[in-house]
Amino acid sequence: MALKTDERGSLLRILYITIFLTSTGLGTATFLLPVYASGLGANYIDLGLMGVARNLVYTLGTFIVGFLLDKFERVRIYLSFMMFGAFVVAFFGLMGNVPALIAWSTFAGLSSAAFWVTASTLTADISPPEQLSQSMSRYNMSWIMGFIVGPYLGGLISDTFGFQVLFISLSMLILCSIIIIQFKIRSKVQLKNKSGSNGINLNPLKSLWLAYLMLVPFSMILGIYMAIVPGYLKAVGLASATVGLLLTLTNGFRGLGFFNSSWFVSRGVGRSITLAALLFFSGMLIFSFSTSTMGYAASLAMFGVAAGIMTPLMLNYIAKRCDKSTLGAVMGMHEGVYGIGMLLGPMIGGAVAEYYGPEILYRLLAVLALTLLPLAWLLERKSGQ
């Protein structure tokens, strides 16, 4: 369906609202699951396994959803998978033991995969081509705002009313998003690949291999942050509300990077990724030696800024180098590579933390961050060419 620029802008604003609501529901559940699991007696191996289970399905799901988005109507897929996500989040509170929680996490991986791939694809598809960078920036701001407000409020709710009430509340947020999608987006537009392609075009993926490679160490660090760090903070004696506040702080600084993404793009991928790598290195090193809430806060703030640079920079780089006929495949690969890193990170990190101590794990992450430096130079050189 042909859309005028002002119609596209109106639809994007509605889409951003649904992204905020859904990311608040899915994101808060994901961040506080390790805290919930720690309360059920989970150790670092268990936390790692929960992250592995979720991210294994996430990785496979991104490729499948990317293919579906290039074959079928995109808004309908978005709507269907968000209904599934609301169901999954609501039932987390019924998982009363660690093995059940690990198993149920696989469904969270599928719903998260569908959300991130469809939301980014819809944003790029609806956006006027000349406003793509701005649209992707606002897309990033929409979901990071959910990550900012969700964990702290979620920590307060779980401390006051329990985790069952928290998960039901998060599910209701996703249901609100579904209602808006149904009546404000699906009723006005249909988005389907019109290229007539009968298969996935791999040419854009081949040209983006270096950018995808860059995502692996970054997503490994991010995966450990999401799967293990919240449980670690709970294990050292912090209340759920305090853990939520620290996660909110981290995501707030991440949002600051998103807000200034245009500036980082203008500075070039080499310089910006180098800055992010050094911030990751410093933040993880400080975190490994921290013993106070203020120490954790300072190091996680550095982590947040670094992640806030990397995420929009790489998404903007990839989105600008594909056409709409292959959006699903390209965005699916983007999220799939995230999934690979977030699968490897908790799997390896959980074992390292359990057998050698979490402090050693965070120092190894600091070293891993330095691998971004040569990759940044190569990507800058490729961009120049």
N, C-alpha and C positions, 0 to 999 in steps of 0.2 A: 504494500500500500504506500503510495507516494505521500509524503508528509511535508508540509511547509516548515520553515525554520522555527516560527513561533510555536507551531504544534509540537515539534520535536522538543523544544525547550520546556513546554508544559508537561509533556510526558516524562521527561527526564526528572523534573522536580518531584513528580509523584513517585517515580522509581526510586529516587534517593530516600524518600520517606520509608518505603518498604524495605530498602536495604538497611537503613538504620534500625528499624524494628526487628528485622530478622537477625541481623548481626548481634544485637543486644541479647536476643534469646539464645542463639546458638553459641555465640562467643562467651557469654557469661557461664553457660553450662560447661563449656570446654575448659575454661580457666579454673572453675571451682570444683570440677570433678576430682582432681588430685587431692584437694582439701577434704572433700567428702570421703574419698578412698582412704586417706590417712586416718580419718576418724573411725573407719571400719577395720583398721589394723594393717593397711597395705605398707609394704616395705619398698625400697627403691627398685627392686626387681619387678615388683607388682606394678609400680607406677610406669616403669619402662614398658612392660608388657601391655598395659592399657593404651599407652601412646602408640605402640607398634600395631596393636589390633585396629585402632581407629585409623591410623595413617596408611596401613596396608590397603584397607578398603577405600580410603580416600584417594590413594594413588590410582588404583584400578578404576574407581568411579569417575575420576576426572576425564580419562580417555574415552570412556563409554559415553558420558554425558556430552563431551565435546563432539563426538560423532553424531549423537542424536540431535544436537542443536543445528548441525549442518544438513540434517535430513528432514526434520519435522518442525512444526510451528513452535517458536522459541518461548513465547509467553505462556503457552499451555504447559510446556515442560517445567518452566519456572514455578508455576502455580502447583502442579502436581507434586513436585519434590518438596516444596515448602509445607504442604499438607502432611507429607510423610515426616518431615523434620519436627513439626509440632507434636505429632504422636510420640516420636522417639524421646524428645525432651521431657514430656509429661510423665513418662514411665521410668525415668531414671531414679526417682525417689522410691520406687518399689524394689530396686536392686539392693537387697540387704546384706550381701556379702561380696567380697572382692572378686571371686571368679565370675559371678553373675554380672558384676559391673564391667569387668574386662570384656565379656562376651557382648554385652549390650552396646559397648563403645563402638563396635563395628558398624552398627546402624547410624551412630552419630557421624562416623567417617563418611558414609554414603550421602547423608543429608548435607553435610558441610561441603563435600565435593560438588554436589549439584548446585548449591547456593553460590559458591564463589565463581564457578565457571559460567553459570547462567547470568548472574548479576553483571559480571564484567563484559560478557558477550552482548547482553542487551544494551548496556551503556554505550559500547562502541558502535552497535548497530543503529541505535536511535540517534546518536549524536551527529550533527552536521560535520562533515569532514574537516572543515576549517576550524572547528572548535573542539577537536578530539582531545587535545592536551588538557584543555580546561574541563571538559566533561569527565575525563579519567581522574583528574585531580579532585573533582567534587564527589565522584564515586568513592575514592579512597577516604575522603573526609566523612562521608556518610557512614561507612562501616566502622571507621576508627572511633567515631563519636559513640557508637554502641559499645565499643570496647572500653571507652573511658568511663561512661556512666554505669555500665553494667556490673563490673566486678565489685566495686565498693558497695553499691546498693544491694547487690546479691549477697555479699558478706554480712551486711546488717540484717537482711531478711533471714538468712540461714542461722545466724546467731540468736535471733529473736524468736522465730517461728519454726525453724527446722528446715532441712533440705527438701522435704517433700513439698512444702508450701512454696519454696523457691522454684523448684522445677515446674510446678503447675503454673506459677506466675510467668515464668519465661515462655512456656508453651502458649499462654494467652497472648503474649506480645506477637508471637509468630502468627497466630490466628488473626490478629488485627491486620497484619501485613497481607495475609491471604485475602481478606475481605476487600482491601484497597486494590490489590492486583486484579481481582475479579471484576470490580465495578468501575475502576478508573483507568485501567490499562487494557485488559483483555477485551473489553467492550468497544474499544476505540481503535485498536491496531492489531494487525496480524503480521508477524515477522517470520519469514521463511526464506531459506536460501533459494534464490531465483536463478542460480548459475546453471542448473541442470546437470551438475556434476554427479556421477554415479559412485564416486569413491572419494577418499580423502586425498587431497593434493599435498604431497610431502615436500614440495619445493620450498615453501616458506619456512618449514621446520628446519630444513637443511641449512638455510642461510642464517638461522638464528641459533645455531648450535652453541656458539660461544656464550651468548647471553643465558641460555639454559644451563650451561655448565657453571656459570657464575652463581646461579641460584642454589646449587647443591650445598656448599659450605654454609651459606647464609641460612638456608632452611634447616640444616642440621642444628645450628645454634638456636634458631627459632623454635624448633621442635622440642629441644631440651628445656627451653624457657617455659613452654606451655605445658609440657608433660611432667617435669620433675621439679622445677623451681617452686611452684606453689606448694607442693607437698613438702619440700625441704623447709620452706619458711614456716609451715605449720609444725613440722617435726622439731624445729629449734625453739618452739614455745610461743609463737605469735598467734593471736586470736584470728579467727576467720575474717572478721571485719578489718583487722590490720593488714592481713594478706591481701584482701580485696582492695584496700586503699593503696598498697604498694603497686599492685597490678594496674590500678587506675592511674597512678602517677606515671608508670612506665608508658602506658598507652596514651596518656596526655602529651608526653614529650614526643611520642611517635607521631601523634597528630600534628604537633608543631612542625615536624619535618614534612608531613604531607601538605600543610598549609603553605610552606615555602618551597614546594616541589618545583615550581617554575624556575626559581632562582638556581636550584641545584642542577636542573636540566641545562640552564644557560651556562653554567660553569663547566659543563662537559662531564661525561661519565667517568673519565679517568680520575679527575680531581675529586669528584664527589664520592666515588666509591673508596678512594684512598682515605678520605676523611672518615667514612663510615667504618672501614676496617680498623683504623686506629682507635676509634671510639669503642668498638666491640672489644678490642684487645685490652684497653684500659679498664673498661667497665667490668669485664669478666675477671680480670686479675684482682681488682679491688674487691669484687664480690666474694672471691675465694678467701680473702683475709678478714672479711667483715664479721663482726659479732654483735652489732647493734642495729636498731631499726634505721637510724640515720645513715649508717654505712651501707645498708642494703638499698636505701632510697637513692643515695648518690650514685651508686654503681648502676642501678636499674634505670635511672634517668639517662645516663650515658648510653645504655643499651637501647633505650627508647628512641633517642635522637638518631642513632645509627640505623635502626630498623626503619625509622621514618624517612631516611634518605634512600635506603635501598629499595623498598617496596614500590613507591611510585616511579622511581627512576627506571627500574627494569620493566615495569608494566608499560610505561610510556614508550620505552625503546622498542618493545615487542609489538605493541598495538599499532605503531606507526609504520611497521614494515610488513603488513599483511593487508589483503583486501577482504571485503565483507563476505565473499563466498567461502573463505576459509577461516572465518573468525572462530567458529566453534572448535575446530581442530587446533588452531594456534593457542587459544585461551585454555583449551583442555590440556595441551602439552605444558603450558605455563604452570597451571595448577598441579599437573601430574608430577612435574619436576620438584615442585614444592613438597608434594607428598612423599617422593622418594627420600629427600633430605630429612623430612620430619618423621619418616619411618626409620631411617638409619640412626638419627640422632638419639631418640629415646631407647632404641634397642641396644646400642653400644653404651650410651650414657648411663642407663639404669644399671648395667653390669659393672661399669667402672665405679659408679658412686657406691654400690653395695660392697664391692670387694676392696676398693682402694680409698674410699671416702669421697664425699661430694666435693671437698675442696680441691682434690686432684682433678676431678672432672672439670670444674670451672677454669682451672689453669690450662688444661688441655684445650678448652674452648677458646681461650685467649690465643693460644698458638694457632689453632685452626683459623681464626679470623685473619691472621697474617697471610694465608693463602689467597685472600682476595686481592692482595697488592699486585702480584704479577698478572692475574686475570684482568684487573682494572686497566693495566697498561696495554694488554693485548686488545681489549675491547675498545679502548680509546683509539688505538691505531686502526682497527677495523672500521670504526665510525668515520675516521678521517678519510679513509679510502672510499 
